[in-house]
C-alpha cells in the first residue's frame, strides 16, 4: 500500500524512544464514551497509545500501514495489531466507541480518513487526535535542540510537519469540539494550550536517541549520507556536560477531540 513512510526504516528505534503518553489522557478519553468494548488506534506506530487505551477498553484494534512498525509494536493483552492504511481499516460499520490518532493524523488523506471514522464510529462516539512538538529541558539544552531542529535538519522536514508546528490549530477537523480543561497556561485546547503533558526524566543520550527518530533526521541521512546526530553531539555535550545527569523533561500534548 502507498503511504507517506518516514519511520519504517528505523521502527526499532521508534519503538524504544518515542514517548509514553500520560495516563490522565486515557482516563479522560474513556470518560467521554458510555461503552468501553472497542477502541480503534489508527496510525499506531509502535503501539504507545494502543497499550495505554487497553487499560480502559476490552479490545483495542491498532492499525498501521507499516509492517515494520507493527512488528516492533508493544504487545499487551487486549490489543490486536492489524496492517492497514488509515483510509482502509478492516472494521465493521458503527463498531467503535473511540478513535485515537497519536502524532500521525497529519500524514493521512484526511477526507478519506474522516469518512472511515464516520463509518466505523458509533453515533455519539469520540475522535481524538493529538500531537507534540519540541520538549523543553533547560534554556541551554533547549537552545541546542532548537538549533538542530531549525538549522541542521530543518530543510529535511516533510511539508506535513507544518501541522505539528501549528499544534493542529488549522488542521481540518469537521466534528463537534469537545475540549478538556487546560492547565495554568490558560486559553482553549484547540491546539493552543495543553491540558496534558509528558514528563519523563532523561539523560543526555536519551535526547539524542529521541531526535534520532525524527523524520527529518532520517531524511538528512538518506540525502547527505552522514549522520546529523554527530553534528549535534558535541554542542549538546557543552550544554549538558555530565552525560549521566538526569533532567526532567516537559513535553506538552495538543489535543483535538470531536464527537461523532
Secondary structure, DSSP 8 states (H G I E B T S, - for coil): -----SSGGGHHHHHHHS----HHHHHHHHTT-S--SEEEEET-TTTHHHHHHTTT-SEEEEEES-HHHHHHS---TTEEEEE--TTS----TT-EEEEEEES-GGGS-HHHHHHHHHHHEEEEEEEEEEE----B--HHHHHHHHHIIIIISGGGS-TTHHHHHTTTTTS---SEE------TT-S-TTTTS-SEEE--EE-HHHHHHHHTTSHHHHHHHHHHSS-THHHHHHHHHHHS--TT--EE-BEEEEEEEEE-
